[in-house]
Amino acid sequence: MTDFTTIKNIEDQFQVATYKKMNIAVERGRGSWIWTSNGEKYLDLYGGHAVCATGHSHPRVVNAIKEQAERVLFYSNLVYSEIRGRVAEKLVSVAPNRLTKAFFCNSGTEANENAMRMARMATGREKIVTFSGSFHGRTADAISATFLGRYRELGRPNVPGHVSAEFGDIESVRSVINDHTAAIMLEPIQSMAGVREADPTFFRELRTLCDDHGIILIFDEVQTGIGRTGNWFFAGSDLADNVEPDIITLAKSLGSGVPVGACLVNENIASHIKENDLGTTFGGGMLAMAAVLATLEAIEQDQMIANARNVESFLRDSLIGKSGIRDILGKGCLLGIEFDGKASEVHAKLLAQQIITGTSSDPSVLRLLPPLCVATDELSHLISALYE
Ligand SMILES: Cc1ncc(COP(=O)(O)O)c(C=O)c1O
């Protein structure tokens, strides 16, 4: 087995240094665990960056990918494909009622770009409202819709027509919309900003505002979607006061690690999209579709959505009121632990004890985005480490 230093040196020499990496190299993974090049075992409560919802290398997903690869790896949307149709049907069947059609792409940022474009096509307007603390991706339009920290500056010159409102504050939204507003787009829980939540009434007020002014409502569920909050989607659940948006965007968990994104849209939006208006070569490719179908089936088969709710109750019961912990934020398997001190120090100490967690833009909030199948006895490792 190649030693860690050799692996690190090669990456550092030949890859552009864009991420602050943990000093481990992943060799293999199973469920909530990964094994490193040094043969050490780590509990992954960051789920491979909020991606591995079904756990690392879930057998159902692995087998589906293998079988599909043997049959045919890829053909684009120029041909029909049984698996693509079945995935679209399955996604629509678990989505809120209004959302009846799928568009497939390859990542979260691409899903958001296409969602904004569809909103502009459907309304004939250009302006997009997003929120303080929002993160929607790094391609030109999505980064221009991102108002968290300095990300937006990295995308200069920004795409025109983007404005921000205060997350959770309907009066602030009212003050920035006008006859040119095509869409309001939001993460229903702002994960990177530090697991910031809004009151359910905010979603109801947004829906009413959009209906009154002919504005498209987009939920960016790249992190909250596919069971993570203890519901298939945040949209349509009691967390959103049952509000259904016009578009939901998805990526991360959707393919258990195989790159894939999607927009789920209502009939009105779909009716405005004509041949050749949107597209991407790889969107809806067979390998990705096999991964999505197996992901959705594994979540159902292993009752992971109910488990995501258990995870939240278990961690709340175990940690609320404990010394040094101010609050537990978020829902299901998208949680933030708010500390009196610096989350980055807790993150480093947990890593030294072979537990992977995530930080956020809020220095006091540690993020947990574990696989939806993480068991309470696995979480007990975290609890003991935190008590220490
Ligand atoms: C809420 C949200 N939207 C969009 C994105 C962008 O997704 P991707 O990195 O797949 O482009 C992210 C990525 O972290 C995200 O958290």
The ligand as a Tripos MOL2 file, in Angstrom:
@<TRIPOS>MOLECULE
LIG
   16    16     1     0     0
SMALL
NO_CHARGES

@<TRIPOS>ATOM
      1 C1        -26.9840   24.3870   -1.0580 C.3       1 LIG1
      2 C2        -25.9850   24.1490   -2.1410 C.ar      1 LIG1
      3 N1        -26.2970   24.4790   -3.4010 N.ar      1 LIG1
      4 C3        -25.4410   24.2710   -4.4070 C.ar      1 LIG1
      5 C4        -24.1900   23.7160   -4.2020 C.ar      1 LIG1
      6 C5        -23.2550   23.4780   -5.3490 C.3       1 LIG1
      7 O1        -23.1970   22.1290   -5.6260 O.3       1 LIG1
      8 P1        -21.9820   21.5180   -6.4890 P.3       1 LIG1
      9 O2        -20.7460   21.6240   -5.6550 O.co2     1 LIG1
     10 O3        -22.3980   20.1140   -6.7830 O.co2     1 LIG1
     11 O4        -21.8950   22.3430   -7.7280 O.co2     1 LIG1
     12 C6        -23.8270   23.3590   -2.9010 C.ar      1 LIG1
     13 C7        -22.4920   22.7670   -2.6330 C.2       1 LIG1
     14 O5        -21.9990   22.7300   -1.5310 O.2       1 LIG1
     15 C8        -24.7380   23.5760   -1.8420 C.ar      1 LIG1
     16 O6        -24.4300   23.2570   -0.5770 O.3       1 LIG1
@<TRIPOS>BOND
     1     1     2 1
     2     2     3 ar
     3     2    15 ar
     4     3     4 ar
     5     4     5 ar
     6     5     6 1
     7     5    12 ar
     8     6     7 1
     9     7     8 1
    10     8     9 2
    11     8    10 1
    12     8    11 1
    13    12    13 1
    14    12    15 ar
    15    13    14 2
    16    15    16 1
@<TRIPOS>SUBSTRUCTURE
     1 LIG1         1 GROUP 0 **** ****
